[in-house]
Amino acid sequence: MRIYRDAGVNVIWIDPLRPSGTSDPGFALVVLPGAMSRQLTVATEAVATDALGLAVGTREHRGRMAYVFYSRVERIARTRLNMSRQVERDDIYTLIVLAHAMAHEIGHLLLPYGHSATGLMRADWNAKDLRLAADGRLNFTSEQAEPIRGGLLTRAAR
């Protein structure tokens, strides 16, 4: 994933249904369809109605599980990014927003609790952020990339 590569991290995706040969599954990310997203967000009252995802954890203990709500990703891509209404473009913009939402939610598992004022870890991406994403320039800040790398090295050493 380019966003993590730009932060100096190599990402390896594994299929949870296939044996990976590793004892540590790392982190899990699930992309949920609309109905399942609604069920999870109703059950978890703390999730904003416009949130693109959810990372499980607390301020004190960062979790290992994150979710992305596909129908919300699709809606943001369609309404805020794609003005041409061409199906092919909708698909591309949906993939762009999906990739950034996935990186953002995994970022919550790797960084201290909360959001930042700018960049990929903003709570609510505005039109400028989405244009940066479409141009491949919405990333972790250098202040975020360093603790991500350090935290992963610490986990790997255990």
C-alpha positions, 0 to 999 in steps of 0.5 A: 500500500503506497501510503504505508510505503511512503511512511517507510513501512512494508505492508503484507496482506494475507488471506485469513482463510489460508494458513499464513505460516506466521504465528502473529496475524498482525492486524485485521481489517474488515470492509463491511457492506452497508447492512453490516455497517449499520448493525455495527454502528447502531450497536456501537453508539460512539461511531459517528454517522458519517465515519468511514470506519472504526478501529477497536481499542481504547486510549490506553490500549490500541486494538488489532481490529479495524473496520471500514464501512464500504457504503459510506466510502462509496457515497463519499467518493460519489458525492465529494470526488466524482462530478462527472458521474461516469461509472468508471470514474466512480469505481476509481474514486471509490477505490481511492477513498477505500484505500485511504480509509483502510490506511486511516483505520489501521493508523488508529491501531498504530498511533496514539488515540485520536485524530490530527488537524491535517493529513490522513489522520484528520477526523473528517476529510474535506474536499481538499483532502479528497483531492490530495487523496485522488492525486496520491498525496494524502499521507501520514505526516512525518510526525506520525510515520516515525511512531508507526515505524517504531511501534511496528519494530517494537512489536516485531522484536517481541 
